[in-house]
């Protein structure tokens, strides 16, 4: 990531200032050397100053060459093993990637760092804050909305239809219907249904009274008087109603017992009869093949999608409030529950460790590839901008240390020479 403009300008100014200081010190040593060399014949003691300045010049020039050779050819001369950074940029990138991979992106380093930061407790405290929970909830709803919008309607509808069809095929309706009948008959619960059906049957008879009368009249001989037909019909009609009333009012009526027996037989047949089982499977396949199932699955997804998008777009919707409340509640629990914190920390540490083990090689390759794409001169300039000021202090130190070393060597030489 490039340095901010202000930071880069400040670093460049500091680098230039330090360069001027190092160069100025070299020029000062040179000036002292020249002056003392001219005065040495008349002032022998000044030889010590000349030797110091001479050694300081050598040290300054040597360190200038060494520092300059890192980033460019000194004086533009292509001396071997100079301009190291631009010439060996790719090797440096690979070395940096390998170094990061081996010493930073290791399971031990990452796990130790994560365990020391108490990720779960800090996350819980952050999420428990209402403002943070609302922000996290908004982001979650935004992600949900984006996912819903990105889904293809035909694919989702097909998935719903396939899931419903699979569920229906896996469901054995025989035992389910049998159990439903048994539950309905338990404690005589079905008697109300039977009574209602009998009442409705009576209503049907009433609604078709004239048609039944006409049917009787058409089926009796022509010579039977209408009064006889009417009397027979009225008696039969009344008898039917009395029969239905008796069946509807008496739970112990023989017809009721016959109905119970038939229901028990049906419940048993639904489980045991292969014929019934095969027929129910056929009905299931017919149901799955019905276009209504496809239309229903399409309507389910359309309604769900519309509902989610409308609620996600409304800042005051119950969906957003519930998500924010859920986030805050989870955060409070995570903040206050040490056991949950331990579980979350273990999960985070384990996942991060696995990710590092799987991706560390790729990270090293990314670093190497990124450095390889850099322009050699630009990369050299940026590296120098980061560390160049410290390297200029090497020049300054080399000047001072070289001068002191020269003074010591010159003095020792004079002492050993006896002069």
VEXDO-406424 format. One line per field, with one value per residue (C-alpha): x, y, z. Coordinates in steps of 0.25 Angstrom, whole numbers, plus 5000, padded with zeros to 4 digits. Layout:
BEGIN
u	[X  ...]
v	[Y  ...]
w	[Z  ...]
***
This chain:
BEGIN
u	[5000  5006  5010  5001  5005  5008  5016  5024  5027  5032  5041  5047  5050  5057  5065  5070  5074  5081  5088  5093  5098  5106  5112  5115  5123  5131  5133  5138  5147  5153  5155  5162  5171  5175  5178  5186  5194  5198  5202  5208  5222  5222  5214  5218  5208  5197  5200  5190  5179  5182  5182  5169  5163  5169  5163  5150  5150  5153  5142  5132  5135  5134  5121  5115  5119  5113  5100  5099  5102  5089  5080  5088  5101  5111  5113  5105  5117  5112  5121  5118  5110  5104  5089  5086  5071  5067  5075  5071  5057  5051  5060  5057  5042  5044  5053  5043  5031  5039  5043  5029  5024  5034  5034  5021  5010  5012  5001  5009  5010  4996  4990  4998  4995  4980  4979  4986  4976  4963  4956  4942  4942  4945  4935  4924  4927  4927  4914  4907  4907  4894  4900  4910  4899  4890  4902  4905  4890  4890  4901  4895  4882  4890  4897  4884  4877  4889  4889  4874  4875  4886  4879  4872  4857  4856  4867  4861  4847  4853  4860  4847  4839  4850  4851  4836  4835  4846  4839  4826  4833  4840  4828  4819  4805  4799  4804  4802  4787  4785  4791  4782  4769  4774  4776  4763  4755  4762  4752  4741  4746  4741  4726  4724  4729  4720  4708  4711  4712  4699  4693  4698  4693  4679  4681  4684  4671  4663  4670  4666  4652  4645  4655  4653  4638  4638  4647  4637  4625  4633  4636  4622  4612  4603  4590  4595  4588  4596  4590  4596  4610  4610  4606  4617  4627  4624  4625  4638  4643  4640  4646  4659  4659  4656  4667  4677  4673  4674  4688  4692  4687  4692  4707  4704  4695  4698  4701  4711  4718  4718  4725  4735  4738  4740  4749  4758  4758  4763  4774  4779  4778  4786  4798  4797  4790  4800  4789  4786  4801  4803  4791  4795  4809  4802  4794  4807  4813  4801  4802  4816  4814  4802  4805  4799  4811  4820  4811  4811  4826  4828  4818  4825  4838  4832  4825  4837  4846  4837  4835  4850  4854  4843  4846  4861  4859  4851  4860  4848  4844  4843  4853  4864  4860  4860  4873  4879  4873  4878  4892  4892  4887  4898  4908  4904  4904  4918  4923  4918  4919  4933  4929  4924  4936  4945  4937  4938  4952  4956  4948  4954  4968  4966  4960  4972  4982  4976  4975  4990  4994  4987  4990  5004  5010  5000  5003  5018  5015  5006  5017  5028  5018  5015  5029  5032  5022  5028  5036  5051  5054  5041  5043  5057  5052  5041  5051  5061  5050  5047  5061  5070  5071  5076  5086  5091  5094  5103  5111  5112  5116  5126  5132  5134  5138  5148  5154  5156  5162  5171  5176  5178  5186  5194  5198  5202  5210  5217  5220  5225  5234  5240  5236]
v	[5000  5013  5023  5035  5047  5055  5044  5042  5056  5057  5044  5050  5063  5056  5047  5059  5066  5055  5053  5067  5065  5053  5059  5072  5064  5057  5071  5076  5065  5067  5082  5079  5069  5079  5090  5081  5075  5089  5093  5080  5084  5096  5090  5075  5073  5076  5062  5056  5065  5062  5046  5047  5055  5046  5033  5040  5043  5028  5024  5034  5030  5015  5016  5025  5015  5004  5011  5016  5002  4997  5006  5010  5010  5020  5031  5024  5014  5000  4994  4979  4976  4990  4995  4982  4986  4988  4977  4967  4972  4958  4951  4960  4958  4943  4944  4953  4944  4932  4939  4943  4929  4922  4932  4939  4931  4918  4912  4914  4929  4931  4923  4929  4943  4940  4933  4945  4955  4948  4950  4945  4954  4966  4963  4960  4974  4981  4974  4976  4991  4995  5004  4993  4983  4992  4994  4979  4976  4986  4979  4965  4970  4976  4963  4956  4965  4964  4949  4948  4958  4950  4937  4932  4931  4919  4911  4914  4910  4897  4894  4897  4888  4877  4877  4876  4865  4858  4860  4854  4842  4839  4840  4828  4833  4820  4820  4835  4834  4821  4829  4841  4832  4826  4839  4844  4832  4833  4836  4837  4849  4845  4845  4860  4858  4846  4854  4866  4857  4851  4865  4869  4857  4861  4874  4868  4860  4872  4880  4869  4866  4870  4862  4850  4851  4852  4840  4832  4837  4833  4819  4815  4809  4819  4813  4816  4829  4841  4841  4827  4832  4844  4835  4825  4837  4844  4832  4828  4842  4843  4829  4834  4846  4838  4828  4840  4846  4833  4831  4845  4846  4832  4829  4815  4813  4800  4809  4816  4803  4799  4812  4810  4796  4801  4812  4802  4793  4805  4809  4795  4794  4806  4800  4786  4785  4785  4789  4801  4804  4804  4812  4823  4823  4825  4836  4843  4842  4848  4859  4862  4863  4873  4887  4892  4888  4896  4908  4907  4906  4918  4926  4922  4927  4940  4943  4940  4948  4960  4960  4959  4970  4979  4977  4978  4992  4998  5003  5002  4988  4977  4969  4979  4981  4966  4964  4976  4970  4956  4962  4970  4958  4948  4959  4960  4945  4944  4955  4949  4934  4929  4915  4921  4930  4918  4910  4922  4925  4910  4911  4924  4919  4905  4911  4922  4911  4902  4914  4918  4904  4903  4917  4921  4916  4925  4937  4935  4934  4947  4955  4950  4952  4966  4970  4965  4974  4986  4995  4993  5008  5012  5000  5004  5019  5014  5005  5016  5025  5016  5012  5022  5032  5022  5018  5032  5031  5020  5029  5039  5029  5023  5037  5039  5025  5025  5038  5032  5019  5027  5036  5023  5016  5028  5030  5016  5016  5029  5022  5010  5017  5026  5039]
w	[5000  4996  5007  5009  5001  5014  5020  5007  5006  5020  5018  5006  5012  5024  5015  5007  5020  5025  5012  5012  5026  5022  5009  5017  5027  5016  5009  5023  5025  5011  5014  5027  5020  5009  5019  5028  5017  5013  5027  5031  5027  5036  5047  5049  5060  5050  5044  5054  5049  5035  5037  5044  5033  5023  5030  5031  5016  5013  5023  5017  5003  5006  5013  5002  4992  5000  5003  4988  4983  4989  4981  4968  4961  4968  4959  4948  4946  4944  4955  4957  4970  4970  4969  4977  4980  4966  4960  4970  4973  4969  4978  4989  4987  4988  5000  5007  5003  5009  5021  5024  5021  5030  5042  5042  5036  5044  5052  5065  5063  5059  5070  5081  5076  5075  5089  5095  5089  5095  5081  5087  5099  5091  5080  5090  5097  5083  5079  5092  5090  5084  5073  5069  5069  5060  5050  5050  5048  5036  5030  5032  5026  5014  5012  5012  5003  4993  4994  4991  4979  4973  4974  4961  4962  4953  4961  4975  4970  4964  4977  4985  4976  4976  4991  4993  4983  4990  5003  4998  4992  5004  5013  5014  5015  5019  5034  5034  5030  5039  5051  5048  5048  5061  5067  5062  5068  5081  5093  5082  5076  5063  5067  5065  5051  5048  5054  5046  5033  5037  5038  5025  5019  5024  5018  5005  5005  5008  4997  4987  4992  4979  4971  4980  4979  4964  4963  4971  4962  4950  4955  4960  4950  4943  4949  4964  4968  4972  4986  4988  4983  4992  5004  5001  4998  5011  5019  5013  5014  5029  5031  5025  5034  5047  5043  5041  5054  5061  5056  5058  5073  5078  5079  5081  5069  5061  5049  5057  5062  5047  5044  5055  5050  5036  5040  5048  5036  5028  5038  5038  5023  5021  5028  5024  5010  4999  4989  4997  4999  4984  4981  4991  4984  4971  4977  4982  4968  4962  4972  4970  4955  4956  4951  4963  4971  4962  4963  4978  4979  4970  4978  4991  4986  4980  4993  5002  4993  4992  5007  5010  5001  5006  5020  5017  5010  5022  5033  5043  5039  5049  5042  5044  5059  5061  5055  5063  5076  5073  5070  5083  5091  5085  5088  5103  5104  5098  5107  5120  5117  5119  5114  5101  5100  5101  5090  5080  5083  5080  5068  5063  5067  5060  5047  5046  5049  5038  5028  5031  5028  5015  5010  5015  5002  4994  5003  5000  4985  4986  4992  4982  4970  4976  4977  4963  4957  4963  4954  4958  4959  4966  4976  4979  4981  4991  4999  5000  5004  5016  5021  5013  5025  5034  5024  5023  5037  5034  5025  5036  5046  5036  5035  5050  5053  5041  5046  5060  5054  5046  5057  5066  5055  5051  5066  5068  5056  5061  5074  5068  5058  5070  5063]
***
